[in-house]
Amino acid sequence: KKSGVSPQDSKLIWRVLQQAFGHPIVLSSTFRILADLLGFAGPICISGIVHHLSDENKTFRPQVKLLGVYFISSQEFLANAYVIAVLMFLALLLQRTFLQASYYVAIETGINLRGAIQTKIYNKILRLSTSNMSMGEMTVGQICNLIAIDTNQLMWFFFLSPNLWAMPVQIIVGVILLYYLLGISALIGATVIAVLAPVQYFVATKFSQAQRSTLDYSNERLRKTNELLRGIKLLKLYAWEQIFHKSVEETRHKELTSLKSFALYTSISSKNQFTFQFKK
């Protein structure tokens, strides 16, 4: 029977992960969205301070006088530069607090997830029969990739999963504020973001494919090296050193080619992220 994970089993795995770690991810995402919304308070407060200190708004004249005391409205109170500075300080303090809380919950959840999956892998390995290893159904390279790389990738997925909800909120709110301040000119930046989004998706797809192929070639190289070391006496007896050496070198060359593609797509992705931040 061909080994593999069926779509139904994959759905069950994600359902178990959702039941075990769904609530911390929702909490981390909520903290992240609140932090991103409070992050817009800084530019808004700075704009209010500049407006208050401008020449036409330099004087502050309350209009209501009762019993010899001037009373100001809430709008005039919030337009004061000192009040805006205090509000900006409080907003930035809350923004950093929510952001660090989001990071803490996401990192803790990712580490717990990695530990849980590694424990399940170890328990499964202890129950494997020797025939699974000898027949090639499960190799040492596959086990190393599962424990060291795949679990680490899942951990990083949970680290970065709040960005799936936070980044659209940042883009939408940022475009709305830019349109309010700059008018129709803000749509130019939104157009650039809309054009670069499919490019980023294409690069991310190629990035994932390069990473997957790198893991496959690495697993194949480890398997061949393990076979070479186990049968070293037989190789010496029949003088097969050059044959196995050439096979391992070819696999290593494919792995290096895949690593170069991985590095190329990583640099392109970093450049696109810098472009997004510059436009925002």
Residue, then its C-alpha position, 0 to 999 in steps of 0.5 A: k500500500k502506498s504510504g502517504v497522508s490522505p486529505q481526510d487525515s490532513k483535515l483531522i490534523w489541522r482540526v486537532l491543532q485548532q482545538a489544542f492551540g486555536h484559542p492562543i492564536v485568536l488571543s495573539s491575533t487580537f493583541r496584534i490587531l489592537a497594536d496595529l490600530l494603535g500604531f496609527a495614533g502616532p502619525i495622527c497625533i503628530s499631525g494634530i500637534v503640527h496643526h496646533l502649532s501652525d501660525e493660524n492656530k497658534t492662539f488658543r481662545p476658549q469661547v465659554k465663560l462662566l463665573g469668571v472661569y473659561f470652559i473649553s469644549s472637548q474638541e478644543f481640549l483634544a486640539n491642545a498640543y500638550v494633551i495630544a502629546v500625552l495621548m500619543f505617549l499613552a497610545l504608543l505605550l499601549q501599542r508596545t504592550f499589546l505587540q509584546a503580548s502578541y509576540y509572547v503568546a505566539i512564541e509560547t504557542g509555537i514552542n508548545l506545538r513543536g514540543a507536542i509534535q516532536t513527542k508524537i514523532y518520538n513515540k511513533i519512531l519507538r513503535l516502528s519495526t525494523s522492516n520499515m527502516s530496512m525496506g526504505e519506507m522510513t529513512v534516517g534523513q526523513i526522521c531528521n527532517l521531521i524532527a528538526i526542520d518540519t516541526n521548526q517550520l510549524m513553529w514559525f508558522f504559528f509565530l507569523s500566523p497573526n500577520l495573516w489578519a494584521m497585515p490586511v488591517q494595516i493596509i486598509v486603515g493606512v490607505i483610508l488615512l492616506y486618502y483622508l490626508l492626501g486625497i486621490s494621490a493616496l490611491i497611487g500607493a494603493t495601486v502599487i500595493a495591489v500590483l505587487a501583491p500577486v508578485q509576492y504571492f508568486v514569489a512565496t509559491k516559488f519560495s515554498q517549492a524551492q524549500r520543499s525540493t531542498l528538503d527532498y534532495s537533502n533527505e536523498r543525500l543523507r540516505k545515500t550517505n547512510e547506505l554508503l557508510r553501512g556498506i563500506k566493506l562491500l564497496k571496497l570489495y567491488a571497487w564501487e567507490q567512484i560510482f557511489h561518490k558520483s551519485v552523492e555528488e550529483t544529489r549534492h549538486k541538485e541540493l546546492t542548485s535548489l539552495k541557490s534558488f531558495a536564496l534568490y527567492t528569499s532576497i526577492s521576498s525581502k525586497n518586496q517587503f521593504t517596498f510594501q513598508f516604504k509605500k505604507 
